[in-house]
């Protein structure tokens, strides 16, 4: 897999029916190693190791219902009182981050109402803080450390 704009982490891999799989430490299961899954696993490790997120407070591919449609958010991070605090939308590295990705995560946030959003393809990362009182979005240089959630 391609190098990402993140620190390098070690992962467990295996071959199964000619497809490489990666072990997800959070879900405790192997998943097919797609480019998007590669980004997702690296972002999880980044959140755990660099930003202090407890692995037990990260939900991977969490289901949500949006206007009667079933969707899945790539990552939801819950704060210390188990309220959703961060949604992360992961794209494959070859997918350019466009307004469409921001619209998607914005729709998800209509359900979760989190203060932090992140969209990444592993190479380019966008992070925003939502101020619901002022109806304002502020783009941040990076995701805050978990203790700020």
C-alpha positions as CSV (number, residue, x, y, z in Angstrom):
1,X,0.0,0.0,0.0
2,X,1.0,3.6,-0.6
3,X,2.7,5.7,2.0
4,X,0.4,8.2,3.6
5,X,0.9,11.6,5.1
6,X,0.8,10.1,8.6
7,X,3.4,8.5,10.9
8,X,4.2,4.9,10.0
9,X,2.5,2.2,12.0
10,X,2.9,-1.6,12.1
11,X,-0.1,-3.8,11.1
12,X,-0.9,-7.5,10.8
13,X,-1.7,-8.8,7.4
14,X,-2.7,-12.2,6.0
15,X,-3.6,-13.6,2.6
16,X,-7.0,-15.1,2.2
17,X,-8.4,-16.4,-1.2
18,X,-5.7,-14.3,-3.0
19,X,-6.8,-11.1,-1.2
20,X,-4.6,-9.3,1.4
21,X,-6.4,-8.6,4.6
22,X,-5.5,-6.2,7.4
23,X,-6.2,-6.8,11.1
24,X,-8.4,-4.1,12.7
25,X,-7.3,-3.8,16.3
26,X,-10.5,-1.9,17.1
27,X,-12.9,-4.4,15.7
28,X,-10.6,-7.4,16.4
29,X,-11.1,-8.8,13.0
30,X,-9.4,-9.0,9.6
31,X,-10.8,-7.0,6.7
32,X,-9.9,-6.9,3.0
33,X,-7.1,-4.4,2.5
34,X,-8.7,-1.8,0.1
35,X,-7.1,1.6,-0.3
36,X,-9.9,3.1,1.9
37,X,-9.4,0.5,4.6
38,X,-5.6,1.3,4.6
39,X,-6.5,5.0,5.2
40,X,-9.0,4.1,7.9
41,X,-6.6,1.8,9.8
42,X,-3.8,4.4,9.7
43,X,-6.2,7.2,10.9
44,X,-7.3,4.9,13.8
45,X,-3.7,4.4,14.8
46,X,-3.0,8.1,14.5
47,X,-6.0,8.9,16.7
48,X,-5.0,6.3,19.3
49,X,-1.2,6.9,19.4
50,X,-0.8,10.6,18.6
51,X,-4.1,12.1,19.8
52,X,-4.7,10.0,22.9
53,X,-8.1,8.5,21.9
54,X,-9.0,5.4,23.8
55,X,-9.5,2.6,21.2
56,X,-12.6,1.6,23.1
57,X,-14.1,5.1,22.3
58,X,-13.8,4.7,18.5
59,X,-16.7,3.2,16.5
60,X,-15.7,2.0,13.1
61,X,-18.3,2.1,10.3
62,X,-21.1,3.1,12.7
63,X,-24.6,2.8,11.2
64,X,-26.9,5.8,11.1
65,X,-30.2,6.5,9.5
66,X,-30.5,9.6,7.4
67,X,-33.8,10.5,5.9
68,X,-34.9,6.8,6.0
69,X,-31.6,5.7,4.3
70,X,-29.1,3.5,6.1
71,X,-25.5,4.9,6.0
72,X,-22.2,4.2,7.7
73,X,-19.9,6.8,9.2
74,X,-16.2,5.6,8.8
75,X,-15.2,6.6,12.3
76,X,-17.0,8.2,15.3
77,X,-14.9,9.1,18.3
78,X,-16.8,9.4,21.6
79,X,-15.6,11.6,24.4
80,X,-15.1,10.6,28.1
81,X,-18.9,10.8,28.8
82,X,-19.5,8.7,25.7
83,X,-21.0,11.5,23.6
84,X,-20.0,11.6,19.9
85,X,-17.3,14.2,19.5
86,X,-15.6,13.5,16.1
87,X,-16.7,12.1,12.8
88,X,-14.0,11.0,10.4
89,X,-14.7,10.4,6.7
90,X,-12.0,8.3,5.0
91,X,-11.4,8.2,1.2
92,X,-8.9,6.2,-0.8
93,X,-5.6,8.1,-1.5
94,X,-6.5,8.4,-5.2
95,X,-9.8,10.0,-4.4
96,X,-9.5,13.8,-4.4
97,X,-11.2,15.5,-1.5
98,X,-14.1,17.6,-2.9
99,X,-17.1,19.4,-1.7
100,X,-19.0,16.1,-2.1
101,X,-17.0,14.6,0.9
102,X,-17.8,17.7,3.0
103,X,-21.4,17.5,2.1
104,X,-21.4,13.8,3.1
105,X,-19.9,14.3,6.5
106,X,-22.1,17.4,7.0
107,X,-25.2,15.2,6.4
108,X,-23.8,12.6,8.9
109,X,-23.4,15.4,11.4
110,X,-27.1,16.3,11.2
111,X,-27.5,13.0,13.1
112,X,-24.6,13.1,15.5
113,X,-24.1,16.8,16.0
114,X,-20.4,16.5,16.9
115,X,-18.1,19.5,17.4
116,X,-15.3,18.1,15.3
117,X,-15.2,16.8,11.7
118,X,-12.3,15.3,9.7
119,X,-12.1,14.4,6.0
120,X,-9.0,12.6,4.8
121,X,-7.6,10.5,1.9
122,X,-4.5,9.7,3.9
123,X,-2.5,12.3,2.0
124,X,-4.6,15.4,2.6
125,X,-6.4,16.0,5.8
126,X,-9.1,18.6,6.6
127,X,-10.3,19.2,10.1
128,X,-13.1,21.5,11.2
129,X,-14.6,22.6,14.5
130,X,-18.3,23.3,14.5
131,X,-19.7,26.1,16.6
132,X,-23.4,25.4,16.8
133,X,-24.1,28.6,18.8
134,X,-22.8,30.9,16.0
135,X,-23.6,28.5,13.1
136,X,-19.9,28.7,12.1
137,X,-17.3,26.3,10.9
138,X,-13.6,26.9,11.7
139,X,-11.0,24.9,9.8
140,X,-8.2,23.7,12.1
141,X,-4.6,22.9,11.4
142,X,-5.0,19.5,13.0
143,X,-7.4,17.3,15.1
144,X,-7.2,18.4,18.7
145,X,-5.9,16.0,21.3
146,X,-8.6,13.7,22.8
147,X,-8.6,15.5,26.2
148,X,-10.2,18.6,24.4
149,X,-13.3,16.7,23.3
